[in-house]
Amino acid sequence: MTKKRRYDTTEFGLAHSMTAKITLHQALYK
């Protein structure tokens, strides 16, 4: 269970990081 939760957290963190980067780029190049 801990492994699954850890994997989910990493997956979510990665997606969130990518989204944040894209948002930052859009804000910079607006």
PDB file with SEQRES, HELIX, SHEET and CRYST1 records, atoms N, CA, C and O in Angstrom:
SEQRES   1 A   30  MET THR LYS LYS ARG ARG TYR ASP THR THR GLU PHE GLY          
SEQRES   2 A   30  LEU ALA HIS SER MET THR ALA LYS ILE THR LEU HIS GLN          
SEQRES   3 A   30  ALA LEU TYR LYS                                              
HELIX    1 AA1 THR A    2  LEU A   28  1                                  27    
CRYST1    1.000    1.000    1.000  90.00  90.00  90.00 P 1           1          
ATOM      1  N   MET A   1       0.838  -1.201   0.000  1.00  0.00           N  
ATOM      2  CA  MET A   1       0.000   0.000   0.000  1.00  0.00           C  
ATOM      3  C   MET A   1       0.881   1.263   0.000  1.00  0.00           C  
ATOM      4  O   MET A   1       0.622   2.216  -0.735  1.00  0.00           O  
ATOM      5  N   THR A   2       1.907   1.246   0.824  1.00  0.00           N  
ATOM      6  CA  THR A   2       2.787   2.411   0.873  1.00  0.00           C  
ATOM      7  C   THR A   2       3.432   2.641  -0.486  1.00  0.00           C  
ATOM      8  O   THR A   2       3.563   3.776  -0.944  1.00  0.00           O  
ATOM      9  N   LYS A   3       3.839   1.525  -1.134  1.00  0.00           N  
ATOM     10  CA  LYS A   3       4.473   1.646  -2.445  1.00  0.00           C  
ATOM     11  C   LYS A   3       3.506   2.277  -3.446  1.00  0.00           C  
ATOM     12  O   LYS A   3       3.870   3.162  -4.220  1.00  0.00           O  
ATOM     13  N   LYS A   4       2.263   1.794  -3.406  1.00  0.00           N  
ATOM     14  CA  LYS A   4       1.278   2.326  -4.359  1.00  0.00           C  
ATOM     15  C   LYS A   4       1.057   3.818  -4.126  1.00  0.00           C  
ATOM     16  O   LYS A   4       1.042   4.624  -5.057  1.00  0.00           O  
ATOM     17  N   ARG A   5       0.888   4.151  -2.864  1.00  0.00           N  
ATOM     18  CA  ARG A   5       0.647   5.566  -2.527  1.00  0.00           C  
ATOM     19  C   ARG A   5       1.862   6.411  -2.956  1.00  0.00           C  
ATOM     20  O   ARG A   5       1.711   7.513  -3.484  1.00  0.00           O  
ATOM     21  N   ARG A   6       3.053   5.876  -2.718  1.00  0.00           N  
ATOM     22  CA  ARG A   6       4.252   6.620  -3.075  1.00  0.00           C  
ATOM     23  C   ARG A   6       4.299   6.833  -4.587  1.00  0.00           C  
ATOM     24  O   ARG A   6       4.649   7.911  -5.069  1.00  0.00           O  
ATOM     25  N   TYR A   7       3.936   5.775  -5.328  1.00  0.00           N  
ATOM     26  CA  TYR A   7       3.940   5.878  -6.787  1.00  0.00           C  
ATOM     27  C   TYR A   7       2.923   6.925  -7.249  1.00  0.00           C  
ATOM     28  O   TYR A   7       3.203   7.746  -8.123  1.00  0.00           O  
ATOM     29  N   ASP A   8       1.727   6.872  -6.634  1.00  0.00           N  
ATOM     30  CA  ASP A   8       0.689   7.835  -7.007  1.00  0.00           C  
ATOM     31  C   ASP A   8       1.155   9.263  -6.719  1.00  0.00           C  
ATOM     32  O   ASP A   8       0.950  10.167  -7.528  1.00  0.00           O  
ATOM     33  N   THR A   9       1.775   9.451  -5.573  1.00  0.00           N  
ATOM     34  CA  THR A   9       2.236  10.789  -5.206  1.00  0.00           C  
ATOM     35  C   THR A   9       3.280  11.281  -6.199  1.00  0.00           C  
ATOM     36  O   THR A   9       3.257  12.440  -6.612  1.00  0.00           O  
ATOM     37  N   THR A  10       4.201  10.387  -6.581  1.00  0.00           N  
ATOM     38  CA  THR A  10       5.235  10.776  -7.537  1.00  0.00           C  
ATOM     39  C   THR A  10       4.601  11.131  -8.870  1.00  0.00           C  
ATOM     40  O   THR A  10       4.969  12.126  -9.495  1.00  0.00           O  
ATOM     41  N   GLU A  11       3.646  10.315  -9.306  1.00  0.00           N  
ATOM     42  CA  GLU A  11       2.973  10.566 -10.587  1.00  0.00           C  
ATOM     43  C   GLU A  11       2.264  11.918 -10.548  1.00  0.00           C  
ATOM     44  O   GLU A  11       2.357  12.706 -11.489  1.00  0.00           O  
ATOM     45  N   PHE A  12       1.563  12.174  -9.459  1.00  0.00           N  
ATOM     46  CA  PHE A  12       0.838  13.438  -9.323  1.00  0.00           C  
ATOM     47  C   PHE A  12       1.821  14.610  -9.268  1.00  0.00           C  
ATOM     48  O   PHE A  12       1.601  15.647  -9.894  1.00  0.00           O  
ATOM     49  N   GLY A  13       2.897  14.433  -8.517  1.00  0.00           N  
ATOM     50  CA  GLY A  13       3.888  15.494  -8.397  1.00  0.00           C  
ATOM     51  C   GLY A  13       4.506  15.825  -9.745  1.00  0.00           C  
ATOM     52  O   GLY A  13       4.718  16.994 -10.067  1.00  0.00           O  
ATOM     53  N   LEU A  14       4.795  14.791 -10.533  1.00  0.00           N  
ATOM     54  CA  LEU A  14       5.396  14.991 -11.851  1.00  0.00           C  
ATOM     55  C   LEU A  14       4.437  15.759 -12.748  1.00  0.00           C  
ATOM     56  O   LEU A  14       4.826  16.719 -13.413  1.00  0.00           O  
ATOM     57  N   ALA A  15       3.185  15.328 -12.759  1.00  0.00           N  
ATOM     58  CA  ALA A  15       2.187  16.001 -13.603  1.00  0.00           C  
ATOM     59  C   ALA A  15       2.011  17.446 -13.150  1.00  0.00           C  
ATOM     60  O   ALA A  15       1.923  18.354 -13.977  1.00  0.00           O  
ATOM     61  N   HIS A  16       1.960  17.656 -11.845  1.00  0.00           N  
ATOM     62  CA  HIS A  16       1.780  19.003 -11.304  1.00  0.00           C  
ATOM     63  C   HIS A  16       2.974  19.881 -11.678  1.00  0.00           C  
ATOM     64  O   HIS A  16       2.804  21.051 -12.019  1.00  0.00           O  
ATOM     65  N   SER A  17       4.183  19.314 -11.613  1.00  0.00           N  
ATOM     66  CA  SER A  17       5.390  20.068 -11.942  1.00  0.00           C  
ATOM     67  C   SER A  17       5.349  20.494 -13.408  1.00  0.00           C  
ATOM     68  O   SER A  17       5.668  21.634 -13.745  1.00  0.00           O  
ATOM     69  N   MET A  18       4.949  19.558 -14.274  1.00  0.00           N  
ATOM     70  CA  MET A  18       4.872  19.872 -15.705  1.00  0.00           C  
ATOM     71  C   MET A  18       3.850  20.969 -15.953  1.00  0.00           C  
ATOM     72  O   MET A  18       4.100  21.904 -16.713  1.00  0.00           O  
ATOM     73  N   THR A  19       2.702  20.848 -15.309  1.00  0.00           N  
ATOM     74  CA  THR A  19       1.651  21.857 -15.491  1.00  0.00           C  
ATOM     75  C   THR A  19       2.142  23.218 -15.011  1.00  0.00           C  
ATOM     76  O   THR A  19       1.890  24.239 -15.652  1.00  0.00           O  
ATOM     77  N   ALA A  20       2.833  23.226 -13.898  1.00  0.00           N  
ATOM     78  CA  ALA A  20       3.338  24.486 -13.347  1.00  0.00           C  
ATOM     79  C   ALA A  20       4.351  25.098 -14.308  1.00  0.00           C  
ATOM     80  O   ALA A  20       4.351  26.311 -14.518  1.00  0.00           O  
ATOM     81  N   LYS A  21       5.212  24.273 -14.890  1.00  0.00           N  
ATOM     82  CA  LYS A  21       6.220  24.770 -15.837  1.00  0.00           C  
ATOM     83  C   LYS A  21       5.549  25.379 -17.057  1.00  0.00           C  
ATOM     84  O   LYS A  21       5.928  26.457 -17.515  1.00  0.00           O  
ATOM     85  N   ILE A  22       4.536  24.669 -17.584  1.00  0.00           N  
ATOM     86  CA  ILE A  22       3.827  25.174 -18.767  1.00  0.00           C  
ATOM     87  C   ILE A  22       3.151  26.500 -18.442  1.00  0.00           C  
ATOM     88  O   ILE A  22       3.206  27.446 -19.228  1.00  0.00           O  
ATOM     89  N   THR A  23       2.515  26.558 -17.276  1.00  0.00           N  
ATOM     90  CA  THR A  23       1.837  27.792 -16.876  1.00  0.00           C  
ATOM     91  C   THR A  23       2.849  28.924 -16.738  1.00  0.00           C  
ATOM     92  O   THR A  23       2.586  30.053 -17.151  1.00  0.00           O  
ATOM     93  N   LEU A  24       3.987  28.624 -16.167  1.00  0.00           N  
ATOM     94  CA  LEU A  24       5.019  29.640 -15.981  1.00  0.00           C  
ATOM     95  C   LEU A  24       5.501  30.158 -17.331  1.00  0.00           C  
ATOM     96  O   LEU A  24       5.647  31.366 -17.517  1.00  0.00           O  
ATOM     97  N   HIS A  25       5.747  29.254 -18.268  1.00  0.00           N  
ATOM     98  CA  HIS A  25       6.198  29.648 -19.603  1.00  0.00           C  
ATOM     99  C   HIS A  25       5.154  30.524 -20.285  1.00  0.00           C  
ATOM    100  O   HIS A  25       5.485  31.541 -20.893  1.00  0.00           O  
ATOM    101  N   GLN A  26       3.887  30.118 -20.177  1.00  0.00           N  
ATOM    102  CA  GLN A  26       2.810  30.889 -20.810  1.00  0.00           C  
ATOM    103  C   GLN A  26       2.765  32.297 -20.218  1.00  0.00           C  
ATOM    104  O   GLN A  26       2.578  33.277 -20.940  1.00  0.00           O  
ATOM    105  N   ALA A  27       2.936  32.387 -18.909  1.00  0.00           N  
ATOM    106  CA  ALA A  27       2.894  33.692 -18.248  1.00  0.00           C  
ATOM    107  C   ALA A  27       4.093  34.539 -18.677  1.00  0.00           C  
ATOM    108  O   ALA A  27       3.978  35.755 -18.829  1.00  0.00           O  
ATOM    109  N   LEU A  28       5.231  33.896 -18.867  1.00  0.00           N  
ATOM    110  CA  LEU A  28       6.445  34.620 -19.242  1.00  0.00           C  
ATOM    111  C   LEU A  28       6.363  35.139 -20.671  1.00  0.00           C  
ATOM    112  O   LEU A  28       6.771  36.266 -20.956  1.00  0.00           O  
ATOM    113  N   TYR A  29       5.834  34.311 -21.567  1.00  0.00           N  
ATOM    114  CA  TYR A  29       5.815  34.676 -22.987  1.00  0.00           C  
ATOM    115  C   TYR A  29       4.512  35.349 -23.399  1.00  0.00           C  
ATOM    116  O   TYR A  29       4.238  35.487 -24.592  1.00  0.00           O  
ATOM    117  N   LYS A  30       3.702  35.772 -22.422  1.00  0.00           N  
ATOM    118  CA  LYS A  30       2.429  36.401 -22.773  1.00  0.00           C  
ATOM    119  C   LYS A  30       2.694  37.847 -23.181  1.00  0.00           C  
ATOM    120  O   LYS A  30       1.760  38.574 -23.519  1.00  0.00           O  
TER     121      LYS A  30                                                      
END                                                                             
